[in-house]
Amino acid sequence: MNISNAKKLSIRQLFAPALLAIAIAPLALTAQADNHGDHEGRGADRERMEERMEERRQEVYERAEISEEKQAELNEAHAEHREAMHALRDEHKERVAEILSDEEQEALRTAMREAHEEYRGKHGKRGHHGDNEDSADSE
């Protein structure tokens, strides 16, 4: 029995970090989504961004020579996907609110923001290693 318990403990120890990462990932996404949500004065920016995305999508459709009927179907699928993502995000926010108090949610957002800033400081704005000073020396 001791060997069996030792194996179970080892398996638990192996899977604990992965399970923790899986559990924390949605919270991280929520914190990031909150950080990118519509805030006062940013609605116009969001609209301009969506317009640019639509223009790019249309350009790609034209380059790929996608028929107008299929473009309409693709646009409908995109809209459905977007609505589903919004609904899922709202559902997740409600679930997080059931789990964490307002203070805990704020602490999590702060911790995620700090971790994100640290990561960006080490890896550059978009995580490209070429953005830091070390890579400039190698050129």
C-alpha positions as CSV (number, residue, x, y, z in Angstrom):
1,M,0.0,0.0,0.0
2,N,2.9,2.4,0.7
3,I,4.1,2.0,-2.9
4,S,0.6,2.6,-4.2
5,N,0.2,5.7,-2.1
6,A,3.7,6.9,-3.2
7,K,2.7,6.5,-6.8
8,K,-0.5,8.4,-6.3
9,L,1.3,11.2,-4.5
10,S,3.8,11.4,-7.3
11,I,1.1,11.5,-9.9
12,R,-0.7,14.2,-7.9
13,Q,2.5,16.2,-7.6
14,L,3.0,15.9,-11.4
15,F,-0.5,17.0,-12.3
16,A,-0.9,19.7,-9.6
17,P,0.9,22.4,-11.5
18,A,-1.0,21.6,-14.7
19,L,-4.4,21.7,-12.9
20,L,-3.5,24.9,-11.3
21,A,-2.6,26.4,-14.6
22,I,-5.9,25.2,-16.1
23,A,-7.8,26.7,-13.2
24,I,-6.0,30.0,-13.3
25,A,-6.1,30.5,-17.1
26,P,-9.8,31.6,-17.3
27,L,-9.2,34.1,-14.5
28,A,-6.3,35.5,-16.4
29,L,-8.4,35.8,-19.5
30,T,-11.1,37.5,-17.5
31,A,-8.6,40.0,-16.1
32,Q,-7.3,40.7,-19.6
33,A,-10.8,41.0,-21.0
34,D,-11.7,43.5,-18.2
35,N,-8.6,45.4,-19.1
36,H,-9.6,45.6,-22.8
37,G,-13.4,46.2,-22.2
38,D,-15.3,49.2,-23.4
39,H,-14.5,52.1,-21.0
40,E,-15.7,55.6,-21.2
41,G,-14.5,57.3,-24.3
42,R,-13.3,54.1,-25.9
43,G,-16.5,53.1,-27.7
44,A,-15.5,55.2,-30.8
45,D,-12.1,53.5,-30.8
46,R,-13.8,50.1,-30.7
47,E,-16.1,51.0,-33.6
48,R,-13.1,52.2,-35.7
49,M,-11.2,49.0,-35.0
50,E,-14.3,46.8,-36.0
51,E,-14.6,48.8,-39.2
52,R,-11.0,48.2,-40.0
53,M,-11.3,44.5,-39.3
54,E,-14.4,44.4,-41.6
55,E,-12.5,46.2,-44.3
56,R,-9.6,43.7,-44.0
57,R,-11.9,40.8,-44.0
58,Q,-13.6,42.1,-47.2
59,E,-10.1,42.6,-48.8
60,V,-9.2,39.0,-48.0
61,Y,-12.4,37.7,-49.4
62,E,-11.8,39.6,-52.6
63,R,-8.2,38.3,-52.8
64,A,-9.4,34.8,-52.3
65,E,-12.2,35.3,-54.9
66,I,-14.9,34.2,-52.4
67,S,-18.4,34.6,-53.9
68,E,-20.8,37.1,-52.4
69,E,-23.1,34.3,-51.2
70,K,-20.2,32.6,-49.3
71,Q,-19.0,36.0,-48.0
72,A,-22.5,36.5,-46.5
73,E,-22.4,33.0,-44.9
74,L,-18.9,33.6,-43.5
75,N,-20.0,37.0,-42.1
76,E,-23.0,35.4,-40.5
77,A,-20.8,32.6,-39.0
78,H,-18.4,35.3,-37.7
79,A,-21.2,37.3,-36.1
80,E,-22.6,34.1,-34.5
81,H,-19.1,33.2,-33.2
82,R,-18.7,36.8,-31.8
83,E,-22.0,36.6,-30.0
84,A,-21.2,33.2,-28.6
85,M,-17.9,34.5,-27.3
86,H,-19.6,37.5,-25.7
87,A,-22.1,35.2,-24.0
88,L,-19.4,32.9,-22.8
89,R,-17.3,35.8,-21.4
90,D,-20.4,37.1,-19.5
91,E,-21.1,33.6,-18.2
92,H,-17.5,33.3,-17.0
93,K,-17.6,36.7,-15.3
94,E,-20.7,35.6,-13.4
95,R,-19.0,32.4,-12.4
96,V,-15.9,34.2,-11.2
97,A,-18.2,36.6,-9.2
98,E,-19.7,33.6,-7.5
99,I,-16.3,32.3,-6.5
100,L,-14.4,35.5,-5.6
101,S,-15.4,38.5,-3.6
102,D,-15.1,42.0,-5.1
103,E,-11.8,42.5,-3.2
104,E,-10.4,39.1,-4.4
105,Q,-11.4,39.9,-8.0
106,E,-9.6,43.3,-7.7
107,A,-6.5,41.6,-6.2
108,L,-6.5,39.1,-9.0
109,R,-6.8,41.8,-11.7
110,T,-3.9,43.7,-10.0
111,A,-1.7,40.6,-9.8
112,M,-2.5,39.8,-13.5
113,R,-1.7,43.3,-14.6
114,E,1.6,43.3,-12.7
115,A,2.5,39.9,-14.1
116,H,1.6,41.1,-17.6
117,E,3.7,44.2,-17.2
118,E,6.7,42.1,-16.0
119,Y,6.3,39.8,-18.9
120,R,6.2,42.7,-21.4
121,G,9.3,44.2,-19.7
122,K,11.2,41.0,-20.3
123,H,9.8,40.1,-23.7
124,G,8.7,43.4,-25.4
125,K,5.3,44.6,-26.2
126,R,4.2,41.6,-28.3
127,G,6.5,39.0,-26.7
128,H,9.1,39.3,-29.6
129,H,12.5,38.6,-28.3
130,G,13.9,40.8,-31.0
131,D,12.5,43.9,-29.2
132,N,15.0,43.9,-26.4
133,E,18.4,45.5,-26.3
134,D,20.3,42.1,-26.3
135,S,19.2,41.2,-29.8
136,A,20.5,44.6,-31.1
137,D,24.0,43.6,-30.2
138,S,23.9,40.5,-32.4
139,E,23.0,42.4,-35.6
